[in-house]
Amino acid sequence: MIYLDNAATSFPKPEGVYREMDHFARTSAANPGRGGHRRAVEAEAMIEETRRLLARLFNAPRPERIVFGHNATDGLNMAIKGVLRPGDHAITSVLEHNSVSRPLNRLEQEGAITLTRLPATADHFLDPDAVARAWTPKTRLVAITHASNVTGTIQPVAAIGRIVRDRGGLLLVDAAQSAGVVPIDLQREPIDLLAFTGHKGLLGPTGVGGLFVGERAEVRTWREGGTGGDSTQPVQPDEFPHHLEGGTPNVIGLAGLRAGLRLVLERGVESILTHERAMLREFQKATRRPDRLSWYGADRVLADCNGDGRVGLLGLNVAGFAPAEVGAILDERFDIAVRPGLHCAPYAHRHLGTFPQGTVRLSVGILTTVEQIRQAAAAFDELTA
Ligand SMILES: Cc1ncc(COP(=O)(O)O)c(C=O)c1O
């Protein structure tokens, strides 16, 4: 099987991730902080190490400001619903995944907030000046993706963050497609809230993710419950990470994430990104009839700049075939896994002009090989022949 759906979830996971989860499940997966015994202490220590590894990866000032949840969706909902107050204005963009768009749309529909959705440029980037132009005295939050899961373009989050900070607002960055693939420096870049998922570029299993909460952001408690520590307080404590972490965490998932993070840190984010861009270039080079494919995403960026400015995914369409048909043929005839459709990002496809059918997304990962890419290019050649 050739797996080119890493933007949905990375697969297979590196062997070390499977081994660590299996080992942890059998030896130490007790309830962290909920018992004084050795296994509970080991589980707690593993979670704190996972937090420290994430803090190292993102250069976060304080590990405890990284809170764990189920996925990026959880982190984004926590941030959006925990920060915005009735009467606020928020700014977002057409490039967003539904996990940003839907919570914001819901608040807007309920009349709680007003919302501005910024367009993208013809090259599929956001213009920082557009954020400045959309600003109102009521603007509290700017919520944008770091890398689009449809076009692959990496957005100028630092430039946008400077504008947001100058005006006293908060910047929420959706790092679902960038964490583990694009360098992120939370001490240098003006990012107040960063949502991440554990199962894509961080190489962990599904079911783990979360949110970094900077000092400037006040996020209301999300789910209240047991923290394993001080049980005497009538409501969720103010201290991080417990303020936003209630209930038993996904201990085995976090053990897998720890193993994934170690691999990412060992290999280095820049080296992973270089590999992924090289795989995209290989695909472009290997297709014999590139003119018979419609290439979506930052075409100029890919053609002129060796893929700088984008992560390892491509949107394509084949003339005469619906994206869903291409996906089915690749799966059934060639055993190649890709993701056709709207990729949970309907506004991005409206921007591209590919709504409602979408595109065929090919997304590479740390384990993708040149040979696999050449086979995938050959399959597209057969389809376009
Ligand atoms: C840009 C973007 N944001 C958010 C998400 C949501 O991630 P999760 O499903 O892990 O919550 C995804 C997942 O595909 C994504 O690509």
Ligand as a Chemical Component Dictionary entry (heavy atoms), coordinates in Angstrom:
data_LIG
# 
_chem_comp.id                   LIG 
_chem_comp.type                 NON-POLYMER 
_chem_comp.pdbx_formal_charge   0 
_chem_comp.three_letter_code    LIG 
# 
loop_
_chem_comp_atom.comp_id 
_chem_comp_atom.atom_id 
_chem_comp_atom.alt_atom_id 
_chem_comp_atom.type_symbol 
_chem_comp_atom.charge 
_chem_comp_atom.model_Cartn_x 
_chem_comp_atom.model_Cartn_y 
_chem_comp_atom.model_Cartn_z 
_chem_comp_atom.pdbx_ordinal 
LIG C1 C1 C 0 -5.824 22.641 9.269  1  
LIG C2 C2 C 0 -6.506 21.684 10.178 2  
LIG N1 N1 N 0 -7.031 22.128 11.333 3  
LIG C3 C3 C 0 -7.632 21.321 12.205 4  
LIG C4 C4 C 0 -7.742 19.981 11.973 5  
LIG C5 C5 C 0 -8.434 19.123 12.980 6  
LIG O1 O1 O 0 -7.567 18.180 13.508 7  
LIG P1 P1 P 0 -8.143 17.007 14.441 8  
LIG O2 O2 O 0 -9.089 16.223 13.580 9  
LIG O3 O3 O 0 -6.975 16.245 14.868 10 
LIG O4 O4 O 0 -8.868 17.676 15.541 11 
LIG C6 C6 C 0 -7.230 19.444 10.794 12 
LIG C7 C7 C 0 -7.379 17.999 10.489 13 
LIG O5 O5 O 0 -7.380 17.566 9.382  14 
LIG C8 C8 C 0 -6.584 20.319 9.880  15 
LIG O6 O6 O 0 -6.060 19.860 8.741  16 
# 
loop_
_chem_comp_bond.comp_id 
_chem_comp_bond.atom_id_1 
_chem_comp_bond.atom_id_2 
_chem_comp_bond.value_order 
_chem_comp_bond.pdbx_ordinal 
LIG C1 C2 SING 1  
LIG C2 N1 SING 2  
LIG C2 C8 DOUB 3  
LIG N1 C3 DOUB 4  
LIG C3 C4 SING 5  
LIG C4 C5 SING 6  
LIG C4 C6 DOUB 7  
LIG C5 O1 SING 8  
LIG O1 P1 SING 9  
LIG P1 O2 DOUB 10 
LIG P1 O3 SING 11 
LIG P1 O4 SING 12 
LIG C6 C7 SING 13 
LIG C6 C8 SING 14 
LIG C7 O5 DOUB 15 
LIG C8 O6 SING 16 
# 
